[in-house]
Amino acid sequence: MTKGVLRHLPSVTELIETSPLKPLVDRISHNVVVDGVRSFLDDYRQEIDGVDQPVDIASVTQMAERIARRILRGERSSLRPVINATGILLHTGLGRAPLAEQAIEEMVTIARDYASLELDLRTGKRSNRFDAVEGLLCEITGAEAAAVVNNNAGATMLTLAALGSGREVIVSRGQLIEIGGSYRLPDVMQVSGACLREVGTTNKTREQDYENAICEKTAALMRVHPSNFMVVGFTAGVGLAELVRIGKKHRLPVIDDIGSGAITDLTPYGIRDEPLAAESIATGADVVLFSGDKLMGGPQSGIILGKRKEIERIVQHPMARALRVDKLTLAALGATLRLLRDPQQAAHQIPLLQLLATPNENLRLRAESIASQLQHVTGIAKAEAIEEEAFLGGGSVPTQQIKTWCVAIDLDTESLNSFHTRLRTGTPAVVGRVQKGQLLIDLRSVPPRQDAQIVLAISQCPISAPN
Ligand SMILES: *Cc1c(COP(=O)(O)O)cnc(C)c1O
C-alpha cells in the first residue's frame, strides 16, 4: 500500500523549483536547500511508511512550504539578541553585562583586520597580549601588575594552581561558595591541585583559626566574597586587613576573590557591601580576582590583579595558555577600562551603570506609557504599571534589591506560560518575569530605546484561543 504512495513523492528537483523554495536557493544556498529537501523527504517517507491505513499525501506546494519553514528555522541562530525585561541586570543566562558602544566599536575594528596582539610595533619584537589592558587595570585599581583570563572561575583555578598546587590553601568554612551550580569553590580548588584547608565554622571564623591551621604545607590564605548569600545573626569573620597581617607574619600570599568586581563605588546606585578592587589592593591583598562581565560592565573575563611577583608566577603557569583570552575580549575590555577611568563618563557610557542610574520616576513614566499602549491589545485583560524590586543577579547578594517599575500583564484566556513562550521565541525575543500569575515587564533592565519594540512585540504576539 505505502509503496505506491512513496512512488508518488515529488523529486528533489521538482521541489526546489517551487515558489516557496526557489527564492531560498538564491538567498541562502543551493546546497542548504537541497539538504533541507532531502532530509524532509527522508523524514516524510519514514512517517508514512509506519502507517498501515491509506494516507493523504500532502500537495507539492504544501510540502515545499513546510520545507521552507524548516530551512528558515534552521538558518536562525539559537544565539540571538534578547530584550531583558526580567529585571535581573546581570542575568548569566542572558550573557550578563551588555557592552558599551565604545567596546563594540573597538571589537569590530580589531576583528576586521590583523592586530598587534603579541607584537610590539615599536621594537618589532614579541610582546605580551595583556599589554593592552595591564596599564589601565593598574592605573584604575592601584595594582602593581595584572593579567586577564577567560573568566573568574579560570582566574581562581589558575591562581590556585600557580600558587598552591600540592600544598594547602586556607579558607574560612563560611566562604565555601557555590555559584550557579557549576562553580563550587572546593571543586575548583581540587582541580587546581591545591588542597583546601577549611577553618572555623559556617557562622564564625576567628584569626586564631587561621593561625592554628598554618603549617609548613600552607601555600596561601584565601578570602572569598560570599556573593550570593549572607550569614546573619551570631557571626564573626576575619577582615581582609587581619588576613593580610597574618599573611605578612608568616610570609604567605593572600588571595582575595571579590566576585562581582566593582571598580567604582556603587552606593549612589543603592548597591551596598560590594568589595571594591582598589580597596582590596590598598588593604594589601597579594592577588585580587573578579569577573569582567559583572559590575565592571565589560566582556566575559577573569581579572587577576596584584603584586608583580605573584602575577608573574600566575602568567607563567602552563594552564595560563589554556585560559587565555582572544583579541576581541582584550579590545572590549580595553575600551571599557578607558571609560572606567572617569566615573562620570562610565556612568553615562557603560550600559549596566546607565540602567542602575536611571531614576525610578523615569521608569514609572515609561511603565505607564507602555501599559496604556497595551491596554487595548486583544487578549490582554489588564496592563498596569506597578512598583517592584529588581535584582542585580549574576551571583550577587539576593537582598541586594533595587527599586523598579514594571508593566504587569493579565491575560483574558490564554495561559501565561504559552504567551511568554511566544514572546521569547518572537523577533525581537522578549524575556519577562512571571510572578503571582502575571507577566511582569521590568524596565530596570531595559534601555529606553527598546520600549517601542516591547510594545510592538507584545501587540503582534497573537494571543491564541483557549483549547
Ligand atoms: C561570579 C563569581 C565567580 C565565578 O565567576 P565567573 O566569571 O562566572 O567564572 C567566582 N567567585 C565569586 C565570588 C563570584 O561572585
The ligand as an SDF file (V2000), in Angstrom:
LIG
                    3D

 15 15  0  0  0  0  0  0  0  0999 V2000
   30.7030   35.0540   39.9560 C   0  0  0  0  0  0  0  0  0  0  0  0
   31.7520   34.5800   40.8870 C   0  0  0  0  0  0  0  0  0  0  0  0
   32.6930   33.6110   40.4850 C   0  0  0  0  0  0  0  0  0  0  0  0
   32.6440   32.9940   39.1040 C   0  0  0  0  0  0  0  0  0  0  0  0
   32.9570   33.9320   38.1520 O   0  0  0  0  0  0  0  0  0  0  0  0
   32.7620   33.6320   36.5750 P   0  0  0  0  0  0  0  0  0  0  0  0
   33.2470   34.8760   35.9230 O   0  0  0  0  0  0  0  0  0  0  0  0
   31.3160   33.3510   36.3940 O   0  0  0  0  0  0  0  0  0  0  0  0
   33.6050   32.4620   36.2440 O   0  0  0  0  0  0  0  0  0  0  0  0
   33.6580   33.2240   41.3980 C   0  0  0  0  0  0  0  0  0  0  0  0
   33.7120   33.7420   42.6320 N   0  0  0  0  0  0  0  0  0  0  0  0
   32.8100   34.6710   43.0680 C   0  0  0  0  0  0  0  0  0  0  0  0
   32.9220   35.2080   44.4630 C   0  0  0  0  0  0  0  0  0  0  0  0
   31.8130   35.1190   42.2040 C   0  0  0  0  0  0  0  0  0  0  0  0
   30.9180   36.0290   42.6160 O   0  0  0  0  0  0  0  0  0  0  0  0
  1  2  1  0
  2  3  1  0
  2 14  2  0
  3  4  1  0
  3 10  2  0
  4  5  1  0
  5  6  1  0
  6  7  2  0
  6  8  1  0
  6  9  1  0
 10 11  1  0
 11 12  2  0
 12 13  1  0
 12 14  1  0
 14 15  1  0
M  END
$$$$
